[in-house]
Amino acid sequence: MWIKLAGTACLLSWVALAVGIGLKVDTGAMLVLATLAAVTTEGTIWLAALLLGVSAYQARRRLWEKLRLRMR
């Protein structure tokens, strides 16, 4: 349930950022919207890792390492 709630908050923050971009809001509002989207995304990832266990975080880390190695 907590992951769904965090995911919904994350999705809504990205939608708000997209709407802000579409409406061409001022720089201060854009900074707030972008920060909110970044923080909710990071929070969702950490919450999921906490609730699903550290192994989920470690798997994500290994995936990123593989992707970085392929890009070189």
N, CA, C and O atoms as CSV, one atom per row, in Angstrom:
chain,resi,resn,atom,element,x,y,z
A,1,MET,N,N,0.825,-1.188,0.000
A,1,MET,CA,C,0.000,0.000,0.000
A,1,MET,C,C,0.878,1.264,0.000
A,1,MET,O,O,0.572,2.227,-0.702
A,2,TRP,N,N,1.967,1.261,0.786
A,2,TRP,CA,C,2.826,2.443,0.851
A,2,TRP,C,C,3.526,2.707,-0.468
A,2,TRP,O,O,3.714,3.857,-0.864
A,3,ILE,N,N,3.911,1.637,-1.146
A,3,ILE,CA,C,4.584,1.815,-2.434
A,3,ILE,C,C,3.619,2.417,-3.455
A,3,ILE,O,O,4.002,3.278,-4.246
A,4,LYS,N,N,2.380,1.964,-3.432
A,4,LYS,CA,C,1.379,2.521,-4.351
A,4,LYS,C,C,1.140,4.003,-4.063
A,4,LYS,O,O,1.024,4.809,-4.986
A,5,LEU,N,N,1.066,4.354,-2.788
A,5,LEU,CA,C,0.861,5.746,-2.412
A,5,LEU,C,C,2.040,6.609,-2.856
A,5,LEU,O,O,1.855,7.689,-3.416
A,6,ALA,N,N,3.243,6.122,-2.602
A,6,ALA,CA,C,4.433,6.870,-3.015
A,6,ALA,C,C,4.522,6.962,-4.533
A,6,ALA,O,O,4.895,8.004,-5.072
A,7,GLY,N,N,4.182,5.875,-5.227
A,7,GLY,CA,C,4.193,5.884,-6.685
A,7,GLY,C,C,3.195,6.870,-7.256
A,7,GLY,O,O,3.472,7.551,-8.244
A,8,THR,N,N,2.033,6.942,-6.629
A,8,THR,CA,C,1.017,7.896,-7.072
A,8,THR,C,C,1.492,9.329,-6.857
A,8,THR,O,O,1.321,10.179,-7.731
A,9,ALA,N,N,2.086,9.598,-5.696
A,9,ALA,CA,C,2.622,10.937,-5.428
A,9,ALA,C,C,3.715,11.289,-6.425
A,9,ALA,O,O,3.792,12.424,-6.895
A,10,CYS,N,N,4.557,10.319,-6.745
A,10,CYS,CA,C,5.632,10.529,-7.710
A,10,CYS,C,C,5.055,10.846,-9.091
A,10,CYS,O,O,5.476,11.796,-9.751
A,11,LEU,N,N,4.098,10.043,-9.508
A,11,LEU,CA,C,3.484,10.258,-10.819
A,11,LEU,C,C,2.809,11.622,-10.892
A,11,LEU,O,O,2.942,12.333,-11.889
A,12,LEU,N,N,2.090,11.983,-9.846
A,12,LEU,CA,C,1.415,13.279,-9.834
A,12,LEU,C,C,2.410,14.440,-9.855
A,12,LEU,O,O,2.141,15.473,-10.468
A,13,SER,N,N,3.547,14.281,-9.197
A,13,SER,CA,C,4.542,15.357,-9.223
A,13,SER,C,C,5.131,15.527,-10.617
A,13,SER,O,O,5.408,16.649,-11.040
A,14,TRP,N,N,5.327,14.413,-11.341
A,14,TRP,CA,C,5.826,14.518,-12.717
A,14,TRP,C,C,4.768,15.106,-13.645
A,14,TRP,O,O,5.096,15.849,-14.569
A,15,VAL,N,N,3.506,14.778,-13.404
A,15,VAL,CA,C,2.423,15.376,-14.197
A,15,VAL,C,C,2.374,16.877,-13.942
A,15,VAL,O,O,2.198,17.665,-14.871
A,16,ALA,N,N,2.530,17.271,-12.675
A,16,ALA,CA,C,2.540,18.696,-12.347
A,16,ALA,C,C,3.704,19.408,-13.037
A,16,ALA,O,O,3.552,20.530,-13.519
A,17,LEU,N,N,4.860,18.757,-13.081
A,17,LEU,CA,C,6.005,19.348,-13.780
A,17,LEU,C,C,5.718,19.496,-15.270
A,17,LEU,O,O,6.041,20.524,-15.864
A,18,ALA,N,N,5.119,18.485,-15.871
A,18,ALA,CA,C,4.785,18.551,-17.294
A,18,ALA,C,C,3.772,19.662,-17.569
A,18,ALA,O,O,3.884,20.380,-18.563
A,19,VAL,N,N,2.804,19.797,-16.699
A,19,VAL,CA,C,1.819,20.876,-16.863
A,19,VAL,C,C,2.504,22.229,-16.709
A,19,VAL,O,O,2.212,23.167,-17.451
A,20,GLY,N,N,3.416,22.328,-15.743
A,20,GLY,CA,C,4.151,23.575,-15.563
A,20,GLY,C,C,4.979,23.931,-16.778
A,20,GLY,O,O,5.059,25.097,-17.164
A,21,ILE,N,N,5.595,22.925,-17.383
A,21,ILE,CA,C,6.358,23.173,-18.610
A,21,ILE,C,C,5.425,23.618,-19.723
A,21,ILE,O,O,5.732,24.546,-20.471
A,22,GLY,N,N,4.279,22.946,-19.828
A,22,GLY,CA,C,3.310,23.292,-20.871
A,22,GLY,C,C,2.751,24.692,-20.714
A,22,GLY,O,O,2.507,25.385,-21.701
A,23,LEU,N,N,2.550,25.106,-19.477
A,23,LEU,CA,C,2.016,26.446,-19.216
A,23,LEU,C,C,3.104,27.514,-19.165
A,23,LEU,O,O,2.812,28.703,-19.040
A,24,LYS,N,N,4.349,27.085,-19.264
A,24,LYS,CA,C,5.500,27.993,-19.237
A,24,LYS,C,C,5.484,28.888,-17.996
A,24,LYS,O,O,5.488,30.116,-18.083
A,25,VAL,N,N,5.466,28.217,-16.828
A,25,VAL,CA,C,5.471,28.958,-15.570
A,25,VAL,C,C,6.831,29.600,-15.351
A,25,VAL,O,O,7.807,29.279,-16.029
A,26,ASP,N,N,6.873,30.512,-14.390
A,26,ASP,CA,C,8.128,31.227,-14.152
A,26,ASP,C,C,9.189,30.309,-13.559
A,26,ASP,O,O,8.905,29.175,-13.172
A,27,THR,N,N,10.404,30.812,-13.496
A,27,THR,CA,C,11.557,30.009,-13.094
A,27,THR,C,C,11.429,29.479,-11.669
A,27,THR,O,O,11.783,28.329,-11.410
A,28,GLY,N,N,10.936,30.284,-10.754
A,28,GLY,CA,C,10.791,29.854,-9.369
A,28,GLY,C,C,9.831,28.679,-9.230
A,28,GLY,O,O,10.117,27.708,-8.530
A,29,ALA,N,N,8.704,28.779,-9.898
A,29,ALA,CA,C,7.724,27.690,-9.855
A,29,ALA,C,C,8.275,26.435,-10.530
A,29,ALA,O,O,8.032,25.319,-10.072
A,30,MET,N,N,9.013,26.624,-11.614
A,30,MET,CA,C,9.606,25.475,-12.314
A,30,MET,C,C,10.633,24.783,-11.426
A,30,MET,O,O,10.715,23.555,-11.409
A,31,LEU,N,N,11.406,25.557,-10.696
A,31,LEU,CA,C,12.387,25.000,-9.772
A,31,LEU,C,C,11.698,24.181,-8.679
A,31,LEU,O,O,12.157,23.093,-8.330
A,32,VAL,N,N,10.610,24.700,-8.150
A,32,VAL,CA,C,9.861,23.980,-7.115
A,32,VAL,C,C,9.280,22.689,-7.684
A,32,VAL,O,O,9.370,21.640,-7.045
A,33,LEU,N,N,8.691,22.750,-8.866
A,33,LEU,CA,C,8.086,21.561,-9.474
A,33,LEU,C,C,9.144,20.498,-9.804
A,33,LEU,O,O,8.924,19.308,-9.580
A,34,ALA,N,N,10.271,20.930,-10.328
A,34,ALA,CA,C,11.337,19.983,-10.662
A,34,ALA,C,C,11.929,19.355,-9.393
A,34,ALA,O,O,12.216,18.158,-9.368
A,35,THR,N,N,12.109,20.150,-8.361
A,35,THR,CA,C,12.617,19.630,-7.100
A,35,THR,C,C,11.643,18.640,-6.487
A,35,THR,O,O,12.046,17.588,-5.991
A,36,LEU,N,N,10.372,18.973,-6.522
A,36,LEU,CA,C,9.345,18.076,-5.996
A,36,LEU,C,C,9.340,16.746,-6.751
A,36,LEU,O,O,9.239,15.685,-6.136
A,37,ALA,N,N,9.446,16.799,-8.068
A,37,ALA,CA,C,9.476,15.572,-8.871
A,37,ALA,C,C,10.711,14.737,-8.540
A,37,ALA,O,O,10.623,13.515,-8.420
A,38,ALA,N,N,11.849,15.390,-8.396
A,38,ALA,CA,C,13.083,14.662,-8.084
A,38,ALA,C,C,13.030,14.034,-6.698
A,38,ALA,O,O,13.425,12.881,-6.522
A,39,VAL,N,N,12.552,14.775,-5.731
A,39,VAL,CA,C,12.502,14.272,-4.357
A,39,VAL,C,C,11.495,13.136,-4.222
A,39,VAL,O,O,11.780,12.142,-3.555
A,40,THR,N,N,10.330,13.262,-4.839
A,40,THR,CA,C,9.344,12.184,-4.742
A,40,THR,C,C,9.825,10.928,-5.468
A,40,THR,O,O,9.552,9.812,-5.025
A,41,THR,N,N,10.532,11.103,-6.569
A,41,THR,CA,C,11.075,9.944,-7.275
A,41,THR,C,C,12.120,9.233,-6.416
A,41,THR,O,O,12.082,8.012,-6.267
A,42,GLU,N,N,13.032,9.987,-5.867
A,42,GLU,CA,C,14.071,9.405,-5.013
A,42,GLU,C,C,13.452,8.773,-3.767
A,42,GLU,O,O,13.858,7.688,-3.349
A,43,GLY,N,N,12.484,9.443,-3.187
A,43,GLY,CA,C,11.811,8.891,-2.016
A,43,GLY,C,C,11.083,7.599,-2.323
A,43,GLY,O,O,11.087,6.671,-1.515
A,44,THR,N,N,10.462,7.536,-3.482
A,44,THR,CA,C,9.762,6.311,-3.885
A,44,THR,C,C,10.748,5.160,-4.064
A,44,THR,O,O,10.473,4.031,-3.659
A,45,ILE,N,N,11.872,5.448,-4.660
A,45,ILE,CA,C,12.886,4.404,-4.857
A,45,ILE,C,C,13.390,3.894,-3.511
A,45,ILE,O,O,13.497,2.684,-3.310
A,46,TRP,N,N,13.699,4.796,-2.594
A,46,TRP,CA,C,14.217,4.387,-1.292
A,46,TRP,C,C,13.152,3.685,-0.461
A,46,TRP,O,O,13.457,2.732,0.256
A,47,LEU,N,N,11.914,4.140,-0.548
A,47,LEU,CA,C,10.838,3.473,0.177
A,47,LEU,C,C,10.635,2.058,-0.342
A,47,LEU,O,O,10.461,1.119,0.436
A,48,ALA,N,N,10.658,1.913,-1.656
A,48,ALA,CA,C,10.515,0.580,-2.241
A,48,ALA,C,C,11.669,-0.317,-1.807
A,48,ALA,O,O,11.461,-1.493,-1.507
A,49,ALA,N,N,12.874,0.225,-1.773
A,49,ALA,CA,C,14.023,-0.566,-1.332
A,49,ALA,C,C,13.878,-0.960,0.132
A,49,ALA,O,O,14.215,-2.080,0.516
A,50,LEU,N,N,13.383,-0.050,0.935
A,50,LEU,CA,C,13.192,-0.338,2.354
A,50,LEU,C,C,12.136,-1.415,2.560
A,50,LEU,O,O,12.330,-2.344,3.344
A,51,LEU,N,N,11.030,-1.287,1.860
A,51,LEU,CA,C,9.932,-2.234,2.049
A,51,LEU,C,C,10.187,-3.573,1.370
A,51,LEU,O,O,9.770,-4.615,1.875
A,52,LEU,N,N,10.865,-3.551,0.233
A,52,LEU,CA,C,11.125,-4.797,-0.481
A,52,LEU,C,C,12.421,-5.462,-0.031
A,52,LEU,O,O,12.671,-6.631,-0.327
A,53,GLY,N,N,13.215,-4.723,0.665
A,53,GLY,CA,C,14.478,-5.263,1.140
A,53,GLY,C,C,15.647,-4.655,0.402
A,53,GLY,O,O,15.497,-4.099,-0.686
A,54,VAL,N,N,16.787,-4.765,0.995
A,54,VAL,CA,C,18.000,-4.190,0.421
A,54,VAL,C,C,18.372,-4.892,-0.880
A,54,VAL,O,O,19.041,-4.304,-1.729
A,55,SER,N,N,17.949,-6.133,-1.043
A,55,SER,CA,C,18.293,-6.864,-2.261
A,55,SER,C,C,17.742,-6.168,-3.504
A,55,SER,O,O,18.358,-6.229,-4.568
A,56,ALA,N,N,16.591,-5.509,-3.380
A,56,ALA,CA,C,16.036,-4.776,-4.521
A,56,ALA,C,C,16.949,-3.606,-4.882
A,56,ALA,O,O,17.186,-3.337,-6.060
A,57,TYR,N,N,17.459,-2.916,-3.868
A,57,TYR,CA,C,18.376,-1.811,-4.117
A,57,TYR,C,C,19.673,-2.315,-4.745
A,57,TYR,O,O,20.202,-1.698,-5.669
A,58,GLN,N,N,20.176,-3.428,-4.241
A,58,GLN,CA,C,21.414,-3.982,-4.772
A,58,GLN,C,C,21.229,-4.444,-6.218
A,58,GLN,O,O,22.131,-4.287,-7.041
A,59,ALA,N,N,20.068,-5.011,-6.527
A,59,ALA,CA,C,19.794,-5.418,-7.904
A,59,ALA,C,C,19.748,-4.199,-8.822
A,59,ALA,O,O,20.254,-4.246,-9.943
A,60,ARG,N,N,19.147,-3.113,-8.353
A,60,ARG,CA,C,19.106,-1.869,-9.134
A,60,ARG,C,C,20.519,-1.349,-9.370
A,60,ARG,O,O,20.851,-0.891,-10.464
A,61,ARG,N,N,21.338,-1.424,-8.339
A,61,ARG,CA,C,22.717,-0.949,-8.461
A,61,ARG,C,C,23.497,-1.778,-9.481
A,61,ARG,O,O,24.234,-1.229,-10.301
A,62,ARG,N,N,23.332,-3.115,-9.428
A,62,ARG,CA,C,24.017,-3.984,-10.399
A,62,ARG,C,C,23.536,-3.706,-11.817
A,62,ARG,O,O,24.330,-3.733,-12.757
A,63,LEU,N,N,22.245,-3.439,-11.977
A,63,LEU,CA,C,21.699,-3.125,-13.292
A,63,LEU,C,C,22.332,-1.861,-13.855
A,63,LEU,O,O,22.715,-1.824,-15.024
A,64,TRP,N,N,22.444,-0.816,-13.020
A,64,TRP,CA,C,23.063,0.427,-13.468
A,64,TRP,C,C,24.531,0.217,-13.826
A,64,TRP,O,O,25.027,0.795,-14.793
A,65,GLU,N,N,25.221,-0.609,-13.047
A,65,GLU,CA,C,26.626,-0.878,-13.358
A,65,GLU,C,C,26.764,-1.577,-14.706
A,65,GLU,O,O,27.666,-1.252,-15.478
A,66,LYS,N,N,25.887,-2.525,-14.999
A,66,LYS,CA,C,25.916,-3.217,-16.290
A,66,LYS,C,C,25.624,-2.245,-17.422
A,66,LYS,O,O,26.276,-2.287,-18.465
A,67,LEU,N,N,24.653,-1.380,-17.221
A,67,LEU,CA,C,24.320,-0.411,-18.262
A,67,LEU,C,C,25.476,0.546,-18.525
A,67,LEU,O,O,25.767,0.877,-19.675
A,68,ARG,N,N,26.130,0.986,-17.459
A,68,ARG,CA,C,27.275,1.893,-17.622
A,68,ARG,C,C,28.416,1.228,-18.362
A,68,ARG,O,O,29.076,1.855,-19.190
A,69,LEU,N,N,28.650,-0.045,-18.065
A,69,LEU,CA,C,29.728,-0.767,-18.742
A,69,LEU,C,C,29.425,-0.935,-20.228
A,69,LEU,O,O,30.333,-0.857,-21.055
A,70,ARG,N,N,28.166,-1.165,-20.576
A,70,ARG,CA,C,27.784,-1.302,-21.989
A,70,ARG,C,C,27.953,-0.011,-22.763
A,70,ARG,O,O,28.261,-0.029,-23.955
A,71,MET,N,N,27.754,1.107,-22.089
A,71,MET,CA,C,27.816,2.402,-22.766
A,71,MET,C,C,29.254,2.841,-23.028
A,71,MET,O,O,29.481,3.768,-23.806
A,72,ARG,N,N,30.204,2.208,-22.408
A,72,ARG,CA,C,31.614,2.609,-22.603
A,72,ARG,C,C,32.161,2.045,-23.857
A,72,ARG,O,O,33.326,2.276,-24.181
